[in-house]
Amino acid sequence: MATAETYYTLPLPVFEKPVKILIVVAPYYKDITDNLVAGAQAITKACGVEVEMIEVPGALEVPTAIALAERQAKFDGYVALGCIIRGETTHYDTVCNDSSRAISLLGLQGACIGNGILTVENREQAKVRADPMGQNKGGHAAAAALHLLALSRTWATQTKGIGFRA
């Protein structure tokens, strides 16, 4: 069982310059996503990060909203939050795979995103994973976005000359 496992968590990054994060949440299961948001907000607050939050209809719209913000707004990173609970049809697989794939593609294009969209078999699994005092997957997603942002800022200060290496 995942709750019995021990794991290492990186210390939260420290930023010299201000950071602005957009939390994009699909509140379809609002009680679950409220907990994900609480966990994410606690982590961003601990890092002194400015946060803006928007809601979208569902998990499939989360990556689209992030892509729009990446092109049209001034955010340093993004936290994707939502919950997909398996139902009776293959729609679950489509939503899980397509939202995850789109978020991954945005990340590969340079967006600093923490993916906190839960993909679970039942509501009880979602509750455990979303609980800020439990598995805190919302907090973990925020931390992931902040770690990627810190890495991006570290590498952004380095220059790579033109031409051949000596």
C-alpha positions as CSV (number, residue, x, y, z in Angstrom):
1,M,0.0,0.0,0.0
2,A,1.4,3.4,-0.9
3,T,0.7,5.0,2.5
4,A,3.1,2.5,4.1
5,E,6.0,3.4,1.9
6,T,8.7,5.8,2.9
7,Y,10.2,8.1,0.3
8,Y,12.6,11.1,0.1
9,T,11.3,14.6,-0.5
10,L,13.6,17.3,-1.9
11,P,13.9,20.4,0.3
12,L,11.8,23.3,-1.1
13,P,13.7,25.6,-3.4
14,V,14.6,29.2,-2.4
15,F,14.2,32.0,-4.9
16,E,16.1,35.2,-5.1
17,K,13.6,36.8,-7.6
18,P,9.8,36.9,-7.3
19,V,7.9,33.9,-8.5
20,K,4.3,33.8,-9.9
21,I,2.5,30.5,-10.2
22,L,-0.8,29.7,-11.8
23,I,-2.9,27.0,-10.2
24,V,-5.3,25.5,-12.8
25,V,-7.9,23.3,-11.1
26,A,-10.8,21.2,-12.6
27,P,-13.2,21.1,-9.6
28,Y,-15.4,18.3,-10.9
29,Y,-15.0,16.5,-7.5
30,K,-14.9,19.8,-5.5
31,D,-14.3,18.2,-2.1
32,I,-11.2,16.4,-3.5
33,T,-9.8,19.3,-5.4
34,D,-10.3,21.7,-2.5
35,N,-7.9,19.6,-0.6
36,L,-5.5,19.5,-3.5
37,V,-5.6,23.3,-3.7
38,A,-5.0,23.6,0.0
39,G,-1.9,21.5,-0.2
40,A,-0.6,23.4,-3.2
41,Q,-1.3,26.8,-1.6
42,A,0.6,25.7,1.6
43,I,3.7,24.8,-0.4
44,T,3.6,28.0,-2.4
45,K,3.1,30.1,0.7
46,A,6.1,28.4,2.4
47,C,8.2,29.5,-0.6
48,G,6.8,33.0,-0.6
49,V,5.3,32.5,-4.1
50,E,2.6,34.7,-5.6
51,V,-0.3,32.5,-6.7
52,E,-3.2,33.0,-9.0
53,M,-5.9,30.3,-9.4
54,I,-8.4,29.6,-12.1
55,E,-11.0,26.9,-12.6
56,V,-11.7,25.0,-15.8
57,P,-14.6,22.6,-16.5
58,G,-12.6,19.3,-16.5
59,A,-9.2,17.7,-16.6
60,L,-9.0,17.8,-20.4
61,E,-9.2,21.6,-20.2
62,V,-6.4,22.0,-17.7
63,P,-3.5,21.7,-20.2
64,T,-5.3,24.0,-22.7
65,A,-5.6,26.7,-20.0
66,I,-1.9,26.3,-19.1
67,A,-1.0,26.6,-22.8
68,L,-3.0,29.7,-23.1
69,A,-1.4,31.2,-20.0
70,E,2.0,30.2,-21.2
71,R,1.5,32.1,-24.5
72,Q,-0.6,35.1,-23.2
73,A,0.2,35.8,-19.6
74,K,3.2,36.2,-17.3
75,F,3.5,33.2,-15.1
76,D,6.7,31.4,-14.1
77,G,5.2,28.0,-13.5
78,Y,1.9,26.1,-13.3
79,V,0.2,23.6,-11.0
80,A,-2.4,21.3,-12.6
81,L,-5.0,20.0,-10.2
82,G,-8.0,17.7,-10.7
83,C,-9.3,14.3,-10.0
84,I,-10.4,11.5,-12.4
85,I,-12.2,8.6,-10.9
86,R,-12.6,5.4,-12.9
87,G,-16.2,4.9,-14.1
88,E,-18.0,2.3,-16.2
89,T,-16.7,3.4,-19.6
90,T,-13.3,3.9,-21.4
91,H,-13.8,7.7,-21.0
92,Y,-11.6,7.4,-17.9
93,D,-8.7,6.1,-19.9
94,T,-9.1,8.9,-22.5
95,V,-9.2,11.7,-19.9
96,C,-6.3,10.3,-17.9
97,N,-4.1,9.6,-20.9
98,D,-4.8,12.8,-22.9
99,S,-4.6,15.2,-20.0
100,S,-1.3,13.7,-18.8
101,R,0.1,13.6,-22.3
102,A,-0.8,17.2,-23.0
103,I,0.8,18.3,-19.7
104,S,3.9,16.4,-20.4
105,L,4.2,17.9,-23.9
106,L,3.9,21.4,-22.4
107,G,6.6,20.5,-20.0
108,L,8.9,19.3,-22.8
109,Q,8.3,22.7,-24.5
110,G,9.7,24.4,-21.4
111,A,6.7,25.1,-19.2
112,C,7.4,24.4,-15.5
113,I,4.4,22.3,-14.5
114,G,3.6,20.1,-11.5
115,N,0.9,17.6,-12.4
116,G,-1.5,17.0,-9.5
117,I,-4.3,15.5,-11.5
118,L,-5.2,12.4,-9.6
119,T,-6.1,9.2,-11.5
120,V,-7.8,6.8,-9.2
121,E,-10.0,3.8,-9.0
122,N,-12.4,5.1,-6.4
123,R,-13.3,8.1,-4.2
124,E,-11.5,6.7,-1.1
125,Q,-8.2,6.6,-3.0
126,A,-8.8,10.2,-4.1
127,K,-9.4,11.3,-0.5
128,V,-6.2,9.8,0.8
129,R,-4.1,11.2,-2.0
130,A,-5.6,14.7,-1.8
131,D,-5.5,15.1,2.0
132,P,-3.0,17.9,2.8
133,M,-2.2,16.0,6.1
134,G,-2.0,12.7,4.2
135,Q,-0.3,12.1,0.9
136,N,-0.7,15.7,-0.1
137,K,-0.5,15.3,-3.9
138,G,-1.5,18.9,-4.4
139,G,1.5,20.0,-2.3
140,H,3.7,17.6,-4.2
141,A,2.6,19.1,-7.5
142,A,3.3,22.6,-6.4
143,A,6.8,21.5,-5.1
144,A,7.5,19.8,-8.5
145,A,6.6,23.0,-10.4
146,L,8.8,25.1,-8.1
147,H,11.7,22.6,-8.4
148,L,11.5,22.8,-12.2
149,L,11.3,26.5,-12.1
150,A,14.4,26.7,-9.9
151,L,16.2,24.4,-12.3
152,S,15.1,26.5,-15.3
153,R,16.4,29.7,-13.6
154,T,19.7,28.1,-12.8
155,W,20.2,27.1,-16.4
156,A,18.9,30.3,-17.8
157,T,21.9,32.2,-16.3
158,Q,24.3,30.0,-18.2
159,T,25.3,30.8,-21.7
160,K,26.4,28.3,-24.3
161,G,28.7,29.9,-26.8
162,I,28.3,29.6,-30.5
163,G,30.3,27.1,-32.5
164,F,32.6,24.3,-31.4
165,R,33.6,23.4,-27.9
166,A,37.2,23.8,-27.0
